[in-house]
């Protein structure tokens, strides 16, 4: 999957990363962000599931700066 994410980052104009507020930032999310940064493409991060019990938007924002 890593090679697929790297290739995708190289051929795209923008990366849109969606993070679930109840799950937080997962290792594959960090990997996707790293590939997008290496490719030099703009990154948009969307946080969903903010209405679920246990959702912690602030935690997602704190670790989102990988």
PQR file of N, CA, C, O and H, with PARSE charges and radii, in Angstrom:
ATOM      1  N   UNK A   1       0.815  -1.197   0.000 -0.4000 1.5000
ATOM      2  CA  UNK A   1       0.000   0.000   0.000 -0.0000 2.0000
ATOM      3  C   UNK A   1       0.856   1.257   0.000  0.5500 1.7000
ATOM      4  O   UNK A   1       0.453   2.290  -0.536 -0.5500 1.4000
ATOM      5  N   UNK A   2       2.024   1.169   0.595 -0.4000 1.5000
ATOM      6  CA  UNK A   2       2.902   2.333   0.647 -0.0000 2.0000
ATOM      7  C   UNK A   2       3.288   2.801  -0.753  0.5500 1.7000
ATOM      8  O   UNK A   2       3.270   3.998  -1.037 -0.5500 1.4000
ATOM      9  H   UNK A   2       2.351   0.330   1.030  0.4000 1.0000
ATOM     10  N   UNK A   3       3.634   1.863  -1.623 -0.4000 1.5000
ATOM     11  CA  UNK A   3       4.006   2.226  -2.997 -0.0000 2.0000
ATOM     12  C   UNK A   3       2.817   2.839  -3.727  0.5500 1.7000
ATOM     13  O   UNK A   3       2.980   3.764  -4.523 -0.5500 1.4000
ATOM     14  H   UNK A   3       3.648   0.890  -1.393  0.4000 1.0000
ATOM     15  N   UNK A   4       1.627   2.322  -3.457 -0.4000 1.5000
ATOM     16  CA  UNK A   4       0.428   2.870  -4.085 -0.0000 2.0000
ATOM     17  C   UNK A   4       0.181   4.310  -3.621  0.5500 1.7000
ATOM     18  O   UNK A   4      -0.164   5.172  -4.428 -0.5500 1.4000
ATOM     19  H   UNK A   4       1.495   1.570  -2.811  0.4000 1.0000
ATOM     20  N   UNK A   5       0.358   4.566  -2.333 -0.4000 1.5000
ATOM     21  CA  UNK A   5       0.172   5.922  -1.814 -0.0000 2.0000
ATOM     22  C   UNK A   5       1.227   6.872  -2.380  0.5500 1.7000
ATOM     23  O   UNK A   5       0.920   8.016  -2.717 -0.5500 1.4000
ATOM     24  H   UNK A   5       0.638   3.865  -1.677  0.4000 1.0000
ATOM     25  N   UNK A   6       2.462   6.399  -2.481 -0.4000 1.5000
ATOM     26  CA  UNK A   6       3.534   7.236  -3.022 -0.0000 2.0000
ATOM     27  C   UNK A   6       3.255   7.593  -4.474  0.5500 1.7000
ATOM     28  O   UNK A   6       3.416   8.745  -4.875 -0.5500 1.4000
ATOM     29  H   UNK A   6       2.711   5.470  -2.207  0.4000 1.0000
ATOM     30  N   UNK A   7       2.839   6.613  -5.258 -0.4000 1.5000
ATOM     31  CA  UNK A   7       2.521   6.878  -6.668 -0.0000 2.0000
ATOM     32  C   UNK A   7       1.354   7.844  -6.781  0.5500 1.7000
ATOM     33  O   UNK A   7       1.385   8.764  -7.598 -0.5500 1.4000
ATOM     34  H   UNK A   7       2.708   5.677  -4.932  0.4000 1.0000
ATOM     35  N   UNK A   8       0.337   7.645  -5.979 -0.4000 1.5000
ATOM     36  CA  UNK A   8      -0.819   8.535  -5.997 -0.0000 2.0000
ATOM     37  C   UNK A   8      -0.431   9.968  -5.674  0.5500 1.7000
ATOM     38  O   UNK A   8      -0.942  10.907  -6.285 -0.5500 1.4000
ATOM     39  H   UNK A   8       0.312   6.897  -5.316  0.4000 1.0000
ATOM     40  N   UNK A   9       0.468  10.140  -4.719 -0.4000 1.5000
ATOM     41  CA  UNK A   9       0.902  11.486  -4.344 -0.0000 2.0000
ATOM     42  C   UNK A   9       1.681  12.148  -5.475  0.5500 1.7000
ATOM     43  O   UNK A   9       1.633  13.368  -5.631 -0.5500 1.4000
ATOM     44  H   UNK A   9       0.883   9.378  -4.223  0.4000 1.0000
ATOM     45  N   UNK A  10       2.394  11.356  -6.259 -0.4000 1.5000
ATOM     46  CA  UNK A  10       3.198  11.910  -7.351 -0.0000 2.0000
ATOM     47  C   UNK A  10       2.342  12.361  -8.539  0.5500 1.7000
ATOM     48  O   UNK A  10       2.751  13.254  -9.281 -0.5500 1.4000
ATOM     49  H   UNK A  10       2.434  10.365  -6.133  0.4000 1.0000
ATOM     50  N   UNK A  11       1.180  11.768  -8.730 -0.4000 1.5000
ATOM     51  CA  UNK A  11       0.372  12.074  -9.913 -0.0000 2.0000
ATOM     52  C   UNK A  11      -0.840  12.950  -9.606  0.5500 1.7000
ATOM     53  O   UNK A  11      -1.675  13.171 -10.483 -0.5500 1.4000
ATOM     54  H   UNK A  11       0.848  11.043  -8.128  0.4000 1.0000
ATOM     55  N   UNK A  12      -0.947  13.445  -8.393 -0.4000 1.5000
ATOM     56  CA  UNK A  12      -2.120  14.238  -8.025 -0.0000 2.0000
ATOM     57  C   UNK A  12      -1.774  15.715  -7.916  0.5500 1.7000
ATOM     58  O   UNK A  12      -0.604  16.086  -7.815 -0.5500 1.4000
ATOM     59  H   UNK A  12      -0.269  13.265  -7.681  0.4000 1.0000
ATOM     60  N   UNK A  13      -2.800  16.549  -7.939 -0.4000 1.5000
ATOM     61  CA  UNK A  13      -2.610  17.993  -7.771 -0.0000 2.0000
ATOM     62  C   UNK A  13      -2.811  18.422  -6.329  0.5500 1.7000
ATOM     63  O   UNK A  13      -2.306  19.465  -5.913 -0.5500 1.4000
ATOM     64  H   UNK A  13      -3.750  16.248  -8.022  0.4000 1.0000
ATOM     65  N   UNK A  14      -3.548  17.622  -5.561 -0.4000 1.5000
ATOM     66  CA  UNK A  14      -3.856  17.965  -4.176 -0.0000 2.0000
ATOM     67  C   UNK A  14      -4.184  16.686  -3.415  0.5500 1.7000
ATOM     68  O   UNK A  14      -4.767  15.758  -3.976 -0.5500 1.4000
ATOM     69  H   UNK A  14      -3.958  16.775  -5.900  0.4000 1.0000
ATOM     70  N   UNK A  15      -3.809  16.635  -2.137 -0.4000 1.5000
ATOM     71  CA  UNK A  15      -4.141  15.489  -1.288 -0.0000 2.0000
ATOM     72  C   UNK A  15      -5.221  15.913  -0.307  0.5500 1.7000
ATOM     73  O   UNK A  15      -5.093  16.935   0.368 -0.5500 1.4000
ATOM     74  H   UNK A  15      -3.335  17.389  -1.681  0.4000 1.0000
ATOM     75  N   UNK A  16      -6.279  15.129  -0.231 -0.4000 1.5000
ATOM     76  CA  UNK A  16      -7.335  15.370   0.750 -0.0000 2.0000
ATOM     77  C   UNK A  16      -7.310  14.199   1.721  0.5500 1.7000
ATOM     78  O   UNK A  16      -7.557  13.055   1.340 -0.5500 1.4000
ATOM     79  H   UNK A  16      -6.384  14.299  -0.779  0.4000 1.0000
ATOM     80  N   UNK A  17      -7.013  14.496   2.964 -0.4000 1.5000
ATOM     81  CA  UNK A  17      -6.891  13.490   4.014 -0.0000 2.0000
ATOM     82  C   UNK A  17      -8.105  13.625   4.930  0.5500 1.7000
ATOM     83  O   UNK A  17      -8.382  14.710   5.443 -0.5500 1.4000
ATOM     84  H   UNK A  17      -6.812  15.426   3.273  0.4000 1.0000
ATOM     85  N   UNK A  18      -8.823  12.533   5.132 -0.4000 1.5000
ATOM     86  CA  UNK A  18      -9.995  12.548   6.006 -0.0000 2.0000
ATOM     87  C   UNK A  18      -9.674  11.731   7.247  0.5500 1.7000
ATOM     88  O   UNK A  18      -9.287  10.565   7.160 -0.5500 1.4000
ATOM     89  H   UNK A  18      -8.598  11.652   4.715  0.4000 1.0000
ATOM     90  N   UNK A  19      -9.842  12.366   8.411 -0.4000 1.5000
ATOM     91  CA  UNK A  19      -9.520  11.729   9.688 -0.0000 2.0000
ATOM     92  C   UNK A  19     -10.793  11.669  10.524  0.5500 1.7000
ATOM     93  O   UNK A  19     -11.499  12.667  10.673 -0.5500 1.4000
ATOM     94  H   UNK A  19     -10.157  13.312   8.482  0.4000 1.0000
ATOM     95  N   UNK A  20     -11.074  10.495  11.065 -0.4000 1.5000
ATOM     96  CA  UNK A  20     -12.230  10.337  11.950 -0.0000 2.0000
ATOM     97  C   UNK A  20     -11.866  10.832  13.345  0.5500 1.7000
ATOM     98  O   UNK A  20     -10.861  10.414  13.920 -0.5500 1.4000
ATOM     99  H   UNK A  20     -10.500   9.685  10.944  0.4000 1.0000
ATOM    100  N   UNK A  21     -12.683  11.716  13.875 -0.4000 1.5000
ATOM    101  CA  UNK A  21     -12.394  12.313  15.186 -0.0000 2.0000
ATOM    102  C   UNK A  21     -12.419  11.288  16.308  0.5500 1.7000
ATOM    103  O   UNK A  21     -11.770  11.482  17.336 -0.5500 1.4000
ATOM    104  H   UNK A  21     -13.499  12.055  13.407  0.4000 1.0000
ATOM    105  N   UNK A  22     -13.158  10.200  16.127 -0.4000 1.5000
ATOM    106  CA  UNK A  22     -13.211   9.190  17.175 -0.0000 2.0000
ATOM    107  C   UNK A  22     -12.063   8.182  17.057  0.5500 1.7000
ATOM    108  O   UNK A  22     -11.756   7.484  18.023 -0.5500 1.4000
ATOM    109  H   UNK A  22     -13.685  10.041  15.293  0.4000 1.0000
ATOM    110  N   UNK A  23     -11.438   8.100  15.902 -0.4000 1.5000
ATOM    111  CA  UNK A  23     -10.303   7.191  15.683 -0.0000 2.0000
ATOM    112  C   UNK A  23      -8.959   7.885  15.868  0.5500 1.7000
ATOM    113  O   UNK A  23      -8.005   7.284  16.363 -0.5500 1.4000
ATOM    114  H   UNK A  23     -11.687   8.666  15.116  0.4000 1.0000
ATOM    115  N   UNK A  24      -8.888   9.130  15.474 -0.4000 1.5000
ATOM    116  CA  UNK A  24      -7.632   9.861  15.550 -0.0000 2.0000
ATOM    117  C   UNK A  24      -6.759   9.588  14.334  0.5500 1.7000
ATOM    118  O   UNK A  24      -7.187   8.942  13.377 -0.5500 1.4000
ATOM    119  H   UNK A  24      -9.663   9.618  15.071  0.4000 1.0000
ATOM    120  N   UNK A  25      -5.541  10.085  14.384 -0.4000 1.5000
ATOM    121  CA  UNK A  25      -4.607   9.931  13.272 -0.0000 2.0000
ATOM    122  C   UNK A  25      -3.959   8.556  13.365  0.5500 1.7000
ATOM    123  O   UNK A  25      -3.303   8.230  14.354 -0.5500 1.4000
ATOM    124  H   UNK A  25      -5.194  10.610  15.161  0.4000 1.0000
ATOM    125  N   UNK A  26      -4.151   7.761  12.326 -0.4000 1.5000
ATOM    126  CA  UNK A  26      -3.638   6.392  12.302 -0.0000 2.0000
ATOM    127  C   UNK A  26      -2.328   6.346  11.515  0.5500 1.7000
ATOM    128  O   UNK A  26      -2.023   7.284  10.778 -0.5500 1.4000
ATOM    129  H   UNK A  26      -4.683   8.026  11.522  0.4000 1.0000
ATOM    130  N   UNK A  27      -1.554   5.279  11.657 -0.4000 1.5000
ATOM    131  CA  UNK A  27      -0.260   5.194  10.969 -0.0000 2.0000
ATOM    132  C   UNK A  27      -0.356   5.373   9.451  0.5500 1.7000
ATOM    133  O   UNK A  27       0.507   6.016   8.854 -0.5500 1.4000
ATOM    134  H   UNK A  27      -1.802   4.517  12.256  0.4000 1.0000
ATOM    135  N   UNK A  28      -1.387   4.818   8.825 -0.4000 1.5000
ATOM    136  CA  UNK A  28      -1.511   4.970   7.378 -0.0000 2.0000
ATOM    137  C   UNK A  28      -1.833   6.412   6.991  0.5500 1.7000
ATOM    138  O   UNK A  28      -1.504   6.848   5.888 -0.5500 1.4000
ATOM    139  H   UNK A  28      -2.088   4.296   9.310  0.4000 1.0000
ATOM    140  N   UNK A  29      -2.476   7.153   7.900 -0.4000 1.5000
ATOM    141  CA  UNK A  29      -2.740   8.568   7.647 -0.0000 2.0000
ATOM    142  C   UNK A  29      -1.427   9.343   7.667  0.5500 1.7000
ATOM    143  O   UNK A  29      -1.180  10.185   6.804 -0.5500 1.4000
ATOM    144  H   UNK A  29      -2.743   6.799   8.796  0.4000 1.0000
ATOM    145  N   UNK A  30      -0.596   9.053   8.649 -0.4000 1.5000
ATOM    146  CA  UNK A  30       0.716   9.708   8.726 -0.0000 2.0000
ATOM    147  C   UNK A  30       1.542   9.405   7.478  0.5500 1.7000
ATOM    148  O   UNK A  30       2.232  10.276   6.949 -0.5500 1.4000
ATOM    149  H   UNK A  30      -0.797   8.369   9.350  0.4000 1.0000
ATOM    150  N   UNK A  31       1.462   8.162   7.017 -0.4000 1.5000
ATOM    151  CA  UNK A  31       2.199   7.765   5.826 -0.0000 2.0000
ATOM    152  C   UNK A  31       1.698   8.529   4.594  0.5500 1.7000
ATOM    153  O   UNK A  31       2.498   9.004   3.788 -0.5500 1.4000
ATOM    154  H   UNK A  31       0.901   7.454   7.447  0.4000 1.0000
ATOM    155  N   UNK A  32       0.387   8.642   4.453 -0.4000 1.5000
ATOM    156  CA  UNK A  32      -0.188   9.366   3.318 -0.0000 2.0000
ATOM    157  C   UNK A  32       0.216  10.836   3.344  0.5500 1.7000
ATOM    158  O   UNK A  32       0.509  11.417   2.299 -0.5500 1.4000
ATOM    159  H   UNK A  32      -0.262   8.256   5.108  0.4000 1.0000
ATOM    160  N   UNK A  33       0.232  11.437   4.522 -0.4000 1.5000
ATOM    161  CA  UNK A  33       0.655  12.832   4.660 -0.0000 2.0000
ATOM    162  C   UNK A  33       2.126  12.970   4.283  0.5500 1.7000
ATOM    163  O   UNK A  33       2.503  13.918   3.595 -0.5500 1.4000
ATOM    164  H   UNK A  33      -0.007  10.965   5.371  0.4000 1.0000
ATOM    165  N   UNK A  34       2.955  12.035   4.727 -0.4000 1.5000
ATOM    166  CA  UNK A  34       4.390  12.091   4.409 -0.0000 2.0000
ATOM    167  C   UNK A  34       4.618  11.993   2.901  0.5500 1.7000
ATOM    168  O   UNK A  34       5.468  12.700   2.360 -0.5500 1.4000
ATOM    169  H   UNK A  34       2.649  11.264   5.286  0.4000 1.0000
ATOM    170  N   UNK A  35       3.874  11.130   2.222 -0.4000 1.5000
ATOM    171  CA  UNK A  35       4.011  11.006   0.770 -0.0000 2.0000
ATOM    172  C   UNK A  35       3.574  12.294   0.078  0.5500 1.7000
ATOM    173  O   UNK A  35       4.218  12.742  -0.870 -0.5500 1.4000
ATOM    174  H   UNK A  35       3.184  10.556   2.662  0.4000 1.0000
ATOM    175  N   UNK A  36       2.485  12.886   0.550 -0.4000 1.5000
ATOM    176  CA  UNK A  36       2.000  14.130  -0.043 -0.0000 2.0000
ATOM    177  C   UNK A  36       3.003  15.260   0.165  0.5500 1.7000
ATOM    178  O   UNK A  36       3.236  16.065  -0.737 -0.5500 1.4000
ATOM    179  H   UNK A  36       1.962  12.523   1.321  0.4000 1.0000
ATOM    180  N   UNK A  37       3.598  15.317   1.364 -0.4000 1.5000
ATOM    181  CA  UNK A  37       4.610  16.337   1.630 -0.0000 2.0000
ATOM    182  C   UNK A  37       5.830  16.133   0.750  0.5500 1.7000
ATOM    183  O   UNK A  37       6.383  17.098   0.222 -0.5500 1.4000
ATOM    184  H   UNK A  37       3.408  14.663   2.096  0.4000 1.0000
ATOM    185  N   UNK A  38       6.252  14.890   0.586 -0.4000 1.5000
ATOM    186  CA  UNK A  38       7.412  14.593  -0.252 -0.0000 2.0000
ATOM    187  C   UNK A  38       7.142  14.963  -1.711  0.5500 1.7000
ATOM    188  O   UNK A  38       8.051  15.376  -2.431 -0.5500 1.4000
ATOM    189  H   UNK A  38       5.803  14.106   1.015  0.4000 1.0000
ATOM    190  N   UNK A  39       5.891  14.814  -2.139 -0.4000 1.5000
ATOM    191  CA  UNK A  39       5.534  15.152  -3.517 -0.0000 2.0000
ATOM    192  C   UNK A  39       5.334  16.655  -3.693  0.5500 1.7000
ATOM    193  O   UNK A  39       5.248  17.148  -4.818 -0.5500 1.4000
ATOM    194  H   UNK A  39       5.153  14.479  -1.554  0.4000 1.0000
ATOM    195  N   UNK A  40       5.260  17.382  -2.575 -0.4000 1.5000
ATOM    196  CA  UNK A  40       5.110  18.831  -2.639 -0.0000 2.0000
ATOM    197  C   UNK A  40       3.718  19.287  -3.049  0.5500 1.7000
ATOM    198  O   UNK A  40       3.561  20.382  -3.587 -0.5500 1.4000
ATOM    199  H   UNK A  40       5.329  16.981  -1.661  0.4000 1.0000
ATOM    200  N   UNK A  41       2.703  18.461  -2.802 -0.4000 1.5000
ATOM    201  CA  UNK A  41       1.337  18.856  -3.160 -0.0000 2.0000
ATOM    202  C   UNK A  41       0.631  19.456  -1.945  0.5500 1.7000
ATOM    203  O   UNK A  41       0.935  19.093  -0.809 -0.5500 1.4000
ATOM    204  H   UNK A  41       2.830  17.571  -2.364  0.4000 1.0000
ATOM    205  N   UNK A  42      -0.312  20.372  -2.180 -0.4000 1.5000
ATOM    206  CA  UNK A  42      -1.083  20.926  -1.059 -0.0000 2.0000
ATOM    207  C   UNK A  42      -1.886  19.828  -0.380  0.5500 1.7000
ATOM    208  O   UNK A  42      -2.329  18.876  -1.022 -0.5500 1.4000
ATOM    209  H   UNK A  42      -0.559  20.666  -3.103  0.4000 1.0000
ATOM    210  N   UNK A  43      -2.068  19.976   0.928 -0.4000 1.5000
ATOM    211  CA  UNK A  43      -2.806  18.978   1.711 -0.0000 2.0000
ATOM    212  C   UNK A  43      -3.993  19.661   2.380  0.5500 1.7000
ATOM    213  O   UNK A  43      -3.844  20.701   3.021 -0.5500 1.4000
ATOM    214  H   UNK A  43      -1.709  20.750   1.449  0.4000 1.0000
ATOM    215  N   UNK A  44      -5.170  19.065   2.222 -0.4000 1.5000
ATOM    216  CA  UNK A  44      -6.376  19.505   2.915 -0.0000 2.0000
ATOM    217  C   UNK A  44      -6.757  18.376   3.863  0.5500 1.7000
ATOM    218  O   UNK A  44      -6.857  17.220   3.453 -0.5500 1.4000
ATOM    219  H   UNK A  44      -5.291  18.220   1.701  0.4000 1.0000
ATOM    220  N   UNK A  45      -6.970  18.717   5.137 -0.4000 1.5000
ATOM    221  CA  UNK A  45      -7.370  17.709   6.120 -0.0000 2.0000
ATOM    222  C   UNK A  45      -8.796  17.991   6.546  0.5500 1.7000
ATOM    223  O   UNK A  45      -9.125  19.100   6.967 -0.5500 1.4000
ATOM    224  H   UNK A  45      -6.889  19.656   5.470  0.4000 1.0000
ATOM    225  N   UNK A  46      -9.643  16.971   6.432 -0.4000 1.5000
ATOM    226  CA  UNK A  46     -11.035  17.062   6.882 -0.0000 2.0000
ATOM    227  C   UNK A  46     -11.201  16.131   8.071  0.5500 1.7000
ATOM    228  O   UNK A  46     -10.707  15.004   8.065 -0.5500 1.4000
ATOM    229  H   UNK A  46      -9.376  16.071   6.090  0.4000 1.0000
ATOM    230  N   UNK A  47     -11.903  16.614   9.093 -0.4000 1.5000
ATOM    231  CA  UNK A  47     -12.163  15.799  10.276 -0.0000 2.0000
ATOM    232  C   UNK A  47     -13.651  15.462  10.279  0.5500 1.7000
ATOM    233  O   UNK A  47     -14.498  16.354  10.315 -0.5500 1.4000
ATOM    234  H   UNK A  47     -12.305  17.529   9.098  0.4000 1.0000
ATOM    235  N   UNK A  48     -13.962  14.161  10.239 -0.4000 1.5000
ATOM    236  CA  UNK A  48     -15.361  13.761  10.265 -0.0000 2.0000
ATOM    237  C   UNK A  48     -15.672  13.016  11.553  0.5500 1.7000
ATOM    238  O   UNK A  48     -14.788  12.789  12.379 -0.5500 1.4000
ATOM    239  H   UNK A  48     -13.273  13.436  10.210  0.4000 1.0000
ATOM    240  N   UNK A  49     -16.921  12.640  11.718 -0.4000 1.5000
ATOM    241  CA  UNK A  49     -17.424  11.928  12.900 -0.0000 2.0000
ATOM    242  C   UNK A  49     -17.231  12.740  14.180  0.5500 1.7000
ATOM    243  O   UNK A  49     -17.000  12.179  15.251 -0.5500 1.4000
ATOM    244  H   UNK A  49     -17.639  12.824  11.047  0.4000 1.0000
ATOM    245  N   UNK A  50     -17.328  14.071  14.061 -0.4000 1.5000
ATOM    246  CA  UNK A  50     -17.110  14.910  15.241 -0.0000 2.0000
ATOM    247  C   UNK A  50     -18.281  14.850  16.217  0.5500 1.7000
ATOM    248  O   UNK A  50     -18.161  15.295  17.358 -0.5500 1.4000
ATOM    249  H   UNK A  50     -17.515  14.528  13.191  0.4000 1.0000
ATOM    250  N   UNK A  51     -19.417  14.298  15.771 -0.4000 1.5000
ATOM    251  CA  UNK A  51     -20.586  14.222  16.640 -0.0000 2.0000
ATOM    252  C   UNK A  51     -20.684  12.899  17.406  0.5500 1.7000
ATOM    253  O   UNK A  51     -21.589  12.728  18.223 -0.5500 1.4000
ATOM    254  H   UNK A  51     -19.514  13.937  14.843  0.4000 1.0000
ATOM    255  N   UNK A  52     -19.777  11.977  17.155 -0.4000 1.5000
ATOM    256  CA  UNK A  52     -19.825  10.679  17.825 -0.0000 2.0000
ATOM    257  C   UNK A  52     -19.289  10.775  19.251  0.5500 1.7000
ATOM    258  O   UNK A  52     -18.403  11.583  19.531 -0.5500 1.4000
ATOM    259  H   UNK A  52     -19.042  12.116  16.491  0.4000 1.0000
ATOM    260  N   UNK A  53     -19.824   9.950  20.151 -0.4000 1.5000
ATOM    261  CA  UNK A  53     -19.265   9.898  21.500 -0.0000 2.0000
ATOM    262  C   UNK A  53     -17.792   9.468  21.437  0.5500 1.7000
ATOM    263  O   UNK A  53     -17.438   8.548  20.701 -0.5500 1.4000
ATOM    264  H   UNK A  53     -20.543   9.294  19.924  0.4000 1.0000
ATOM    265  N   UNK A  54     -16.981  10.113  22.181 -0.4000 1.5000
ATOM    266  CA  UNK A  54     -15.558   9.786  22.192 -0.0000 2.0000
ATOM    267  C   UNK A  54     -14.751  10.546  21.163  0.5500 1.7000
ATOM    268  O   UNK A  54     -13.533  10.388  21.086 -0.5500 1.4000
ATOM    269  H   UNK A  54     -17.268  10.861  22.780  0.4000 1.0000
ATOM    270  N   UNK A  55     -15.418  11.372  20.369 -0.4000 1.5000
ATOM    271  CA  UNK A  55     -14.697  12.164  19.369 -0.0000 2.0000
ATOM    272  C   UNK A  55     -13.890  13.244  20.071  0.5500 1.7000
ATOM    273  O   UNK A  55     -14.386  13.911  20.980 -0.5500 1.4000
ATOM    274  H   UNK A  55     -16.408  11.500  20.432  0.4000 1.0000
ATOM    275  N   UNK A  56     -12.652  13.412  19.649 -0.4000 1.5000
ATOM    276  CA  UNK A  56     -11.770  14.413  20.260 -0.0000 2.0000
ATOM    277  C   UNK A  56     -11.056  15.177  19.141  0.5500 1.7000
ATOM    278  O   UNK A  56      -9.955  14.814  18.728 -0.5500 1.4000
ATOM    279  H   UNK A  56     -12.248  12.871  18.911  0.4000 1.0000
ATOM    280  N   UNK A  57     -11.695  16.225  18.669 -0.4000 1.5000
ATOM    281  CA  UNK A  57     -11.173  17.019  17.556 -0.0000 2.0000
ATOM    282  C   UNK A  57      -9.838  17.653  17.920  0.5500 1.7000
ATOM    283  O   UNK A  57      -8.935  17.717  17.086 -0.5500 1.4000
ATOM    284  H   UNK A  57     -12.590  16.520  19.004  0.4000 1.0000
ATOM    285  N   UNK A  58      -9.706  18.120  19.149 -0.4000 1.5000
ATOM    286  CA  UNK A  58      -8.455  18.763  19.561 -0.0000 2.0000
ATOM    287  C   UNK A  58      -7.280  17.795  19.503  0.5500 1.7000
ATOM    288  O   UNK A  58      -6.174  18.186  19.130 -0.5500 1.4000
ATOM    289  H   UNK A  58     -10.440  18.068  19.827  0.4000 1.0000
ATOM    290  N   UNK A  59      -7.509  16.545  19.867 -0.4000 1.5000
ATOM    291  CA  UNK A  59      -6.435  15.529  19.802 -0.0000 2.0000
ATOM    292  C   UNK A  59      -6.001  15.314  18.354  0.5500 1.7000
ATOM    293  O   UNK A  59      -4.812  15.181  18.063 -0.5500 1.4000
ATOM    294  H   UNK A  59      -8.407  16.228  20.170  0.4000 1.0000
ATOM    295  N   UNK A  60      -6.981  15.281  17.452 -0.4000 1.5000
ATOM    296  CA  UNK A  60      -6.667  15.102  16.029 -0.0000 2.0000
ATOM    297  C   UNK A  60      -5.853  16.284  15.525  0.5500 1.7000
ATOM    298  O   UNK A  60      -4.891  16.102  14.779 -0.5500 1.4000
ATOM    299  H   UNK A  60      -7.947  15.389  17.689  0.4000 1.0000
ATOM    300  N   UNK A  61      -6.230  17.490  15.926 -0.4000 1.5000
ATOM    301  CA  UNK A  61      -5.508  18.689  15.483 -0.0000 2.0000
ATOM    302  C   UNK A  61      -4.079  18.698  16.026  0.5500 1.7000
ATOM    303  O   UNK A  61      -3.160  19.112  15.318 -0.5500 1.4000
ATOM    304  H   UNK A  61      -7.012  17.638  16.533  0.4000 1.0000
ATOM    305  N   UNK A  62      -3.873  18.254  17.259 -0.4000 1.5000
ATOM    306  CA  UNK A  62      -2.544  18.271  17.873 -0.0000 2.0000
ATOM    307  C   UNK A  62      -1.577  17.313  17.172  0.5500 1.7000
ATOM    308  O   UNK A  62      -0.423  17.670  16.938 -0.5500 1.4000
ATOM    309  H   UNK A  62      -4.619  17.918  17.834  0.4000 1.0000
ATOM    310  N   UNK A  63      -2.022  16.128  16.842 -0.4000 1.5000
ATOM    311  CA  UNK A  63      -1.126  15.161  16.209 -0.0000 2.0000
ATOM    312  C   UNK A  63      -1.172  15.257  14.695  0.5500 1.7000
ATOM    313  O   UNK A  63      -0.408  14.578  14.008 -0.5500 1.4000
ATOM    314  H   UNK A  63      -2.959  15.838  17.032  0.4000 1.0000
ATOM    315  N   UNK A  64      -2.052  16.086  14.169 -0.4000 1.5000
ATOM    316  CA  UNK A  64      -2.181  16.227  12.726 -0.0000 2.0000
ATOM    317  C   UNK A  64      -0.984  16.869  12.060  0.5500 1.7000
ATOM    318  O   UNK A  64      -0.835  16.755  10.843 -0.5500 1.4000
ATOM    319  H   UNK A  64      -2.672  16.637  14.726  0.4000 1.0000
ATOM    320  N   UNK A  65      -0.137  17.531  12.800 -0.4000 1.5000
ATOM    321  CA  UNK A  65       1.010  18.204  12.225 -0.0000 2.0000
ATOM    322  C   UNK A  65       2.188  17.305  11.999  0.5500 1.7000
ATOM    323  O   UNK A  65       3.328  17.769  11.968 -0.5500 1.4000
ATOM    324  H   UNK A  65      -0.258  17.624  13.788  0.4000 1.0000
ATOM    325  N   UNK A  66       1.937  16.017  11.840 -0.4000 1.5000
ATOM    326  CA  UNK A  66       2.971  14.991  11.660 -0.0000 2.0000
ATOM    327  C   UNK A  66       4.306  15.537  11.336  0.5500 1.7000
ATOM    328  O   UNK A  66       5.259  14.777  11.161 -0.5500 1.4000
ATOM    329  H   UNK A  66       1.011  15.640  11.866  0.4000 1.0000
TER
END
